[in-house]
């Protein structure tokens, strides 16, 4: 038995001090038992209270105000795991109220938060510089808001769960605007697209596409139009949908008229047409849906300021862009329905582009569509232009035999009053006297969609109309060599 006064067998072991307690009041430093947290700052009643800094072992920290041991008030928080930082108001350790959240990946959010997520009104700038300002719910754009996209487009309207949905206005960087209904971030419902070309579609949309969009141009009237030599005529044009119904929802497409004369090859000659074309004026052939080719021919109008020969000739050679001095891609109030300016953003933001502006008048050989229709009035086929020489082909051997000339181009047969001058060309072709109007024969009228830029990215196919010019005092189609017996002389 141990002697009195001697210590216990374990008395030689070092004695452990009890854990340090947090400071009671004033300024102090405290390391929590799990060593993940370390606090240095003000204390009150043994709790963190006032200004202080709470450090986390992973490298993150909070610095700011504390109330009764909780992170509450103004402060700054850095998350080591994400690299995001937040400066603003806190409640019970979470960002709540107004503040600024900066994201390590780029961009930032400034506005209202609740329980650490975007909630209420705020401004979000993403890593690409796109800007949204408006309402948020559960961290997503939700409610009324504006958006400025990286490509220059701007939107003002309704949002549902981060997508444009409801009613909204989109102003595109190219000057086009859309105002109407949206669903799942695309045009859906009733809306109006006012294109930068001046064309307008007002109607229903489904999944971003217009329901009643024009698909083709139709020249109304008989399959073959008969026109007396030297007479003017009018053309009614209709845009049609894929189902054949008129595309009345469209306005403002630009249609351009041009003409061609039938190109004919005769058995006795390798390549012969109604006109002998100078080398400086290549006879570029245009394929028609009527089973023959044509070459460009001018149009004109008897009224002052009529169709220009040059413009008509150029357009007849194909589907060209707008002529020189053509349309400027601008929007005007007389060609748009439902168009309005979109208000600008908050202070410091560039305002939404206005779709207003004035455009020069359309060229004389162009018309703008109204409710899917257009009309060209007082149109005439002009006399042969410079470089185009009417040719009457004569074959001496057939003349001696008393038969009709093999090379005589029937629909372009020169009337007696326009008999060729004395003498003939070595190749047997005699030139006719200059004409004041188009010779009798077969022609083609073409209507081109020259809307620039193409409306909704789609250019309508060219429409063709078969036109027969009849000699004065005749009401029948002239004969074409090789297409049936010749009429008796």
Legacy VTK file of the C-alpha trace (Angstrom):
# vtk DataFile Version 3.0
C-alpha trace
ASCII
DATASET POLYDATA
POINTS 489 float
0.000 0.000 0.000
1.320 3.347 -0.930
2.544 5.590 1.841
0.456 8.559 2.818
1.232 11.617 0.804
2.547 9.613 -2.109
0.893 10.197 -5.453
-1.120 7.708 -7.442
0.674 5.482 -9.956
-0.476 7.782 -12.791
0.551 10.978 -11.115
3.642 11.212 -13.337
1.498 11.669 -16.614
1.059 15.248 -17.939
-2.260 16.848 -17.143
-4.497 18.016 -20.145
-5.883 21.524 -20.088
-9.601 21.879 -20.760
-10.594 23.299 -24.297
-10.321 27.040 -24.675
-13.633 28.806 -24.436
-14.663 31.566 -26.827
-13.864 35.049 -25.628
-16.664 36.599 -23.634
-16.628 40.201 -24.882
-14.428 42.472 -26.972
-11.969 41.404 -29.656
-10.565 37.905 -29.738
-9.480 34.876 -31.774
-11.055 31.466 -31.485
-10.279 28.181 -33.225
-13.212 25.772 -33.164
-12.648 22.224 -31.906
-12.935 20.682 -35.384
-10.296 23.169 -36.560
-12.210 23.834 -39.830
-13.358 27.255 -38.606
-11.280 30.046 -37.188
-12.771 33.343 -36.132
-11.103 36.588 -35.289
-13.145 39.644 -34.500
-15.611 41.119 -32.039
-17.479 39.148 -29.382
-20.425 39.817 -27.139
-21.698 37.477 -24.464
-19.470 34.700 -25.763
-20.901 34.949 -29.318
-19.552 36.417 -32.504
-21.108 39.862 -32.679
-20.037 42.941 -34.610
-17.290 42.980 -37.230
-15.197 39.924 -37.790
-13.678 37.390 -40.153
-14.567 33.706 -40.267
-11.981 31.598 -42.087
-12.511 28.100 -43.461
-9.842 25.468 -43.704
-10.481 24.982 -47.480
-9.367 28.586 -48.118
-12.723 30.320 -48.232
-13.799 32.974 -45.788
-16.470 35.451 -44.758
-15.690 38.946 -43.626
-18.318 41.331 -42.387
-21.037 41.690 -39.806
-22.202 39.129 -37.249
-25.291 39.177 -35.027
-25.641 36.791 -32.054
-23.140 34.372 -33.498
-24.677 34.315 -37.011
-23.497 35.787 -40.317
-26.064 38.565 -40.693
-25.725 42.032 -42.165
-23.293 43.430 -44.731
-20.336 41.332 -45.701
-18.222 39.555 -48.278
-18.055 35.806 -48.880
-15.541 33.849 -50.961
-16.179 30.181 -51.857
-12.950 28.259 -52.370
-14.687 25.396 -54.173
-16.281 27.530 -56.935
-14.173 30.661 -56.821
-17.306 32.823 -56.728
-17.449 35.907 -54.549
-20.412 37.770 -53.088
-20.622 41.184 -51.538
-23.855 42.383 -50.024
-26.476 41.508 -47.477
-26.606 38.232 -45.517
-29.217 36.619 -43.289
-28.307 33.597 -41.136
-25.258 32.772 -43.193
-26.867 33.023 -46.671
-26.825 35.829 -49.230
-30.180 37.534 -48.900
-31.300 41.002 -49.821
-29.284 43.070 -52.283
-25.788 42.214 -53.397
-23.294 41.472 -56.138
-22.282 37.923 -57.052
-19.183 37.579 -59.226
-18.616 34.272 -60.994
-15.172 32.781 -61.517
-16.214 31.564 -65.002
-17.028 35.166 -65.956
-19.901 37.577 -65.563
-21.741 38.784 -62.510
-25.164 39.319 -60.976
-26.282 42.456 -59.190
-29.671 42.561 -57.573
-31.938 40.829 -55.112
-31.310 37.358 -53.657
-33.088 35.012 -51.286
-31.469 32.020 -49.565
-28.466 32.363 -51.823
-30.302 32.348 -55.204
-31.403 35.117 -57.547
-34.916 36.209 -56.567
-36.606 39.494 -57.425
-35.220 42.242 -59.664
-31.636 42.168 -60.835
-29.106 42.468 -63.616
-27.189 39.458 -64.924
-24.135 39.733 -67.195
-22.874 36.395 -68.480
-19.356 35.394 -69.487
-20.054 36.376 -73.129
-21.150 39.886 -72.215
-24.862 39.266 -72.757
-26.983 41.314 -70.367
-30.368 40.612 -68.775
-32.136 43.000 -66.471
-35.523 42.235 -65.018
-37.270 39.760 -62.755
-35.840 36.484 -61.417
-37.365 33.533 -59.637
-35.485 30.544 -58.248
-32.272 31.681 -59.923
-33.928 31.897 -63.400
-35.177 34.734 -65.579
-38.879 34.807 -64.833
-41.407 37.606 -65.340
-40.816 40.876 -67.179
-37.315 41.470 -68.423
-34.944 42.814 -71.076
-32.136 40.941 -72.775
-29.260 42.244 -74.895
-27.694 39.359 -76.830
-24.117 39.038 -77.989
-25.124 39.242 -81.685
-26.772 42.648 -81.158
-30.378 41.441 -80.860
-32.474 42.856 -78.016
-35.630 41.547 -76.405
-38.194 43.046 -74.065
-41.084 41.030 -72.699
-42.173 38.027 -70.690
-39.983 35.192 -69.453
-40.872 31.823 -67.927
-38.145 29.660 -66.374
-35.279 31.195 -68.345
-37.146 31.174 -71.703
-39.006 33.858 -73.605
-42.680 33.038 -73.200
-45.786 35.191 -73.333
-45.718 38.546 -75.141
-42.494 40.191 -76.227
-40.678 42.378 -78.730
-37.448 41.336 -80.436
-35.301 43.943 -82.190
-32.686 42.258 -84.349
-29.287 43.737 -85.086
-30.150 43.962 -88.802
-33.162 46.213 -88.093
-35.865 43.548 -88.237
-38.426 43.400 -85.422
-40.902 40.850 -84.129
-43.725 41.695 -81.759
-46.129 39.065 -80.564
-46.472 35.801 -78.711
-43.635 33.486 -77.685
-43.419 29.950 -76.357
-40.328 27.987 -75.339
-38.038 30.772 -76.590
-39.436 30.914 -80.189
-42.184 32.814 -82.037
-45.438 31.000 -81.338
-48.938 32.410 -81.602
-50.084 35.679 -83.167
-47.251 38.030 -84.068
-45.856 40.532 -86.558
-42.441 40.307 -88.186
-41.277 43.552 -89.765
-38.249 42.604 -91.830
-35.288 44.885 -92.459
-36.154 44.740 -96.178
-39.511 46.407 -95.477
-41.486 43.189 -95.871
-44.008 42.352 -93.151
-45.720 39.172 -92.007
-48.675 39.504 -89.638
-50.298 36.271 -88.588
-49.878 32.980 -86.752
-46.548 31.377 -85.952
-45.775 27.829 -84.824
-42.363 26.824 -83.457
-40.732 29.914 -84.922
-42.210 29.564 -88.435
-45.035 31.575 -90.051
-48.108 29.458 -90.726
-49.323 31.357 -93.817
-45.972 32.254 -95.427
-45.837 32.779 -99.208
-44.220 29.950 -101.152
-44.638 31.015 -104.753
-45.529 33.899 -107.079
-48.487 33.467 -109.429
-49.302 35.708 -112.403
-53.088 35.609 -112.629
-54.947 35.366 -115.915
-55.120 32.941 -118.837
-52.365 30.432 -119.414
-51.337 32.330 -122.551
-51.955 36.074 -122.824
-52.684 37.528 -126.277
-51.749 41.174 -126.781
-52.124 43.271 -129.916
-48.915 44.687 -131.332
-48.069 48.012 -129.710
-50.734 47.666 -126.981
-50.074 47.934 -123.281
-51.291 45.391 -120.768
-51.600 44.913 -117.017
-50.567 42.031 -114.768
-52.110 41.010 -111.445
-49.717 39.166 -109.161
-50.594 37.026 -106.173
-48.387 35.418 -103.561
-49.649 31.993 -102.600
-49.073 29.609 -99.729
-48.128 26.007 -100.217
-51.820 25.028 -100.211
-52.647 27.480 -103.011
-54.383 30.053 -100.825
-53.431 33.717 -101.129
-50.726 34.796 -98.688
-52.695 37.798 -97.424
-50.589 37.976 -94.277
-47.614 39.349 -96.221
-46.858 42.931 -97.212
-43.843 44.653 -98.639
-42.040 41.980 -100.656
-40.403 43.583 -103.683
-41.343 42.091 -107.055
-39.519 42.980 -110.248
-40.889 42.532 -113.775
-38.832 41.606 -116.822
-39.400 40.088 -120.241
-37.835 37.770 -122.798
-38.408 36.821 -126.416
-38.534 33.235 -127.565
-35.263 31.808 -128.788
-35.781 29.613 -131.873
-33.451 27.191 -133.619
-34.311 26.469 -137.244
-33.326 23.281 -139.081
-31.638 25.200 -141.903
-29.457 27.242 -139.565
-27.439 26.196 -136.559
-28.548 28.866 -134.095
-31.081 31.433 -135.210
-33.418 33.525 -133.116
-35.776 36.360 -133.830
-32.930 38.762 -133.155
-29.371 38.824 -134.348
-27.526 39.944 -131.222
-24.266 41.856 -131.386
-21.222 40.292 -129.781
-21.278 43.102 -127.229
-24.751 41.929 -126.172
-24.504 38.192 -125.441
-27.850 36.450 -125.819
-27.872 34.692 -122.461
-30.654 32.172 -122.655
-33.275 31.794 -119.965
-35.045 28.491 -119.481
-38.835 28.802 -119.228
-41.458 26.291 -118.060
-43.073 26.381 -121.525
-40.593 24.083 -123.226
-38.496 26.763 -124.899
-35.768 29.243 -124.025
-35.867 32.989 -124.294
-33.425 35.891 -124.331
-33.841 39.212 -122.570
-36.184 41.796 -124.049
-36.990 45.329 -122.789
-40.196 46.597 -121.239
-41.414 50.166 -121.087
-44.444 52.127 -120.006
-46.258 54.807 -122.018
-46.528 56.909 -118.871
-43.753 59.316 -117.818
-41.183 57.643 -115.599
-41.924 54.273 -117.146
-39.882 51.105 -117.037
-36.268 51.532 -118.007
-34.917 49.482 -120.892
-31.583 48.884 -119.171
-33.090 47.682 -115.921
-35.580 45.466 -117.705
-32.900 43.918 -119.898
-30.616 43.216 -116.965
-33.383 41.651 -114.906
-34.539 39.460 -117.779
-31.229 37.611 -117.824
-31.956 35.785 -114.598
-32.786 36.384 -110.976
-30.568 39.411 -110.255
-30.116 41.474 -107.137
-31.803 44.829 -106.885
-30.851 47.315 -109.623
-28.488 50.147 -108.945
-30.075 52.724 -106.716
-32.421 50.019 -105.446
-33.982 49.464 -102.098
-32.254 50.436 -98.907
-32.916 47.904 -96.147
-34.925 50.189 -93.879
-38.268 49.910 -92.106
-41.015 52.450 -92.673
-44.322 52.948 -90.994
-46.284 52.606 -94.210
-45.168 49.008 -94.706
-45.319 47.679 -91.156
-48.185 46.696 -88.933
-47.848 46.481 -85.199
-44.387 48.017 -85.255
-43.157 50.143 -82.368
-39.933 51.322 -80.836
-38.602 49.248 -77.992
-37.718 51.203 -74.856
-34.116 51.340 -73.789
-32.608 49.675 -70.788
-31.570 51.049 -67.433
-29.176 53.980 -67.125
-25.928 53.281 -68.905
-27.499 50.839 -71.368
-27.793 51.615 -75.048
-31.405 52.028 -76.086
-33.074 49.498 -78.345
-32.654 50.314 -82.040
-35.593 52.034 -83.656
-37.064 50.392 -86.725
-37.969 53.767 -88.215
-36.384 55.365 -91.251
-37.181 56.495 -94.769
-36.399 54.587 -97.929
-35.963 55.831 -101.477
-38.790 55.137 -103.911
-38.821 51.718 -105.521
-37.509 51.366 -109.091
-40.128 51.746 -111.834
-39.951 48.062 -112.717
-40.618 47.002 -109.109
-43.759 46.817 -106.995
-44.276 46.096 -103.321
-46.814 43.494 -102.293
-49.875 44.540 -100.287
-51.820 41.770 -98.544
-50.263 39.224 -100.840
-51.058 41.047 -104.098
-49.326 43.407 -106.536
-50.206 44.906 -109.913
-48.148 46.124 -112.860
-50.138 48.500 -115.084
-49.479 50.033 -118.521
-46.733 47.593 -119.410
-45.537 47.409 -123.018
-42.959 45.431 -124.898
-40.583 48.024 -126.250
-38.917 48.175 -129.664
-35.776 46.093 -130.113
-32.999 47.671 -128.039
-29.585 48.703 -129.383
-27.603 45.628 -130.307
-30.715 43.620 -131.148
-31.416 43.454 -134.900
-34.641 41.877 -136.201
-33.775 39.367 -138.899
-35.877 37.919 -141.713
-34.227 34.827 -143.173
-34.783 34.152 -146.889
-33.833 31.054 -148.848
-33.426 31.732 -152.583
-33.960 28.084 -153.617
-37.320 28.013 -151.873
-38.317 31.344 -153.372
-37.687 29.964 -156.863
-39.790 26.936 -156.055
-42.621 29.220 -154.973
-42.693 27.799 -151.481
-42.499 29.555 -148.142
-38.995 30.379 -146.932
-37.593 27.598 -144.810
-35.886 30.045 -142.535
-38.819 32.459 -142.141
-39.498 32.791 -138.409
-43.296 32.602 -138.344
-44.223 34.378 -135.105
-41.756 37.090 -135.993
-42.760 37.367 -139.644
-42.246 40.935 -140.796
-45.535 42.525 -141.972
-45.672 43.939 -145.488
-45.350 47.449 -144.159
-42.084 46.410 -142.535
-40.562 44.642 -145.546
-36.786 44.356 -145.514
-34.829 46.997 -147.383
-33.277 46.414 -150.803
-30.479 43.939 -151.083
-29.737 41.060 -148.808
-26.921 39.918 -146.609
-24.470 37.365 -147.953
-25.824 34.768 -145.540
-29.313 35.180 -146.921
-30.603 37.247 -144.012
-32.139 40.629 -144.652
-32.505 43.136 -141.839
-35.868 44.711 -141.209
-36.544 48.399 -140.788
-36.338 49.673 -137.187
-39.606 48.969 -135.405
-41.575 51.290 -133.135
-42.921 48.351 -131.133
-42.255 44.691 -130.522
-42.682 42.441 -133.550
-45.449 39.812 -133.467
-44.230 36.628 -131.845
-43.874 34.745 -128.604
-42.570 36.439 -125.484
-42.298 35.670 -121.789
-43.058 37.902 -118.817
-41.153 37.135 -115.619
-41.792 38.277 -112.051
-38.796 38.009 -109.707
-38.670 38.237 -105.933
-35.850 40.742 -105.379
-36.546 41.462 -101.713
-33.168 42.301 -100.226
-32.190 40.702 -97.965
-34.525 37.757 -98.653
-37.609 37.863 -96.452
-37.288 35.273 -93.678
-34.251 33.930 -95.537
-36.344 32.669 -98.464
-36.500 34.024 -102.036
-39.617 32.996 -103.949
-39.139 31.209 -107.286
-39.537 33.341 -110.426
-42.992 33.283 -112.011
-43.455 33.091 -115.801
-46.314 34.085 -118.115
-46.476 33.097 -121.802
-47.272 36.198 -123.902
-48.194 36.257 -127.603
-47.992 39.506 -129.534
-50.390 39.420 -132.476
-50.059 41.528 -135.575
-52.570 44.311 -135.938
-55.838 43.015 -137.326
-55.074 39.394 -136.371
-56.569 37.317 -133.615
-54.721 34.056 -134.047
-51.373 32.779 -132.961
-48.736 33.131 -135.728
-47.270 29.956 -137.106
-43.983 28.579 -135.810
-41.866 26.644 -138.286
-41.696 22.971 -137.508
-44.902 23.068 -135.424
-47.544 22.123 -137.979
-48.319 23.034 -141.610
-47.774 26.560 -142.774
-50.801 28.643 -143.634
-51.407 29.068 -147.364
-49.747 32.072 -148.888
LINES 1 490
489 0 1 2 3 4 5 6 7 8 9 10 11 12 13 14 15 16 17 18 19 20 21 22 23 24 25 26 27 28 29 30 31 32 33 34 35 36 37 38 39 40 41 42 43 44 45 46 47 48 49 50 51 52 53 54 55 56 57 58 59 60 61 62 63 64 65 66 67 68 69 70 71 72 73 74 75 76 77 78 79 80 81 82 83 84 85 86 87 88 89 90 91 92 93 94 95 96 97 98 99 100 101 102 103 104 105 106 107 108 109 110 111 112 113 114 115 116 117 118 119 120 121 122 123 124 125 126 127 128 129 130 131 132 133 134 135 136 137 138 139 140 141 142 143 144 145 146 147 148 149 150 151 152 153 154 155 156 157 158 159 160 161 162 163 164 165 166 167 168 169 170 171 172 173 174 175 176 177 178 179 180 181 182 183 184 185 186 187 188 189 190 191 192 193 194 195 196 197 198 199 200 201 202 203 204 205 206 207 208 209 210 211 212 213 214 215 216 217 218 219 220 221 222 223 224 225 226 227 228 229 230 231 232 233 234 235 236 237 238 239 240 241 242 243 244 245 246 247 248 249 250 251 252 253 254 255 256 257 258 259 260 261 262 263 264 265 266 267 268 269 270 271 272 273 274 275 276 277 278 279 280 281 282 283 284 285 286 287 288 289 290 291 292 293 294 295 296 297 298 299 300 301 302 303 304 305 306 307 308 309 310 311 312 313 314 315 316 317 318 319 320 321 322 323 324 325 326 327 328 329 330 331 332 333 334 335 336 337 338 339 340 341 342 343 344 345 346 347 348 349 350 351 352 353 354 355 356 357 358 359 360 361 362 363 364 365 366 367 368 369 370 371 372 373 374 375 376 377 378 379 380 381 382 383 384 385 386 387 388 389 390 391 392 393 394 395 396 397 398 399 400 401 402 403 404 405 406 407 408 409 410 411 412 413 414 415 416 417 418 419 420 421 422 423 424 425 426 427 428 429 430 431 432 433 434 435 436 437 438 439 440 441 442 443 444 445 446 447 448 449 450 451 452 453 454 455 456 457 458 459 460 461 462 463 464 465 466 467 468 469 470 471 472 473 474 475 476 477 478 479 480 481 482 483 484 485 486 487 488
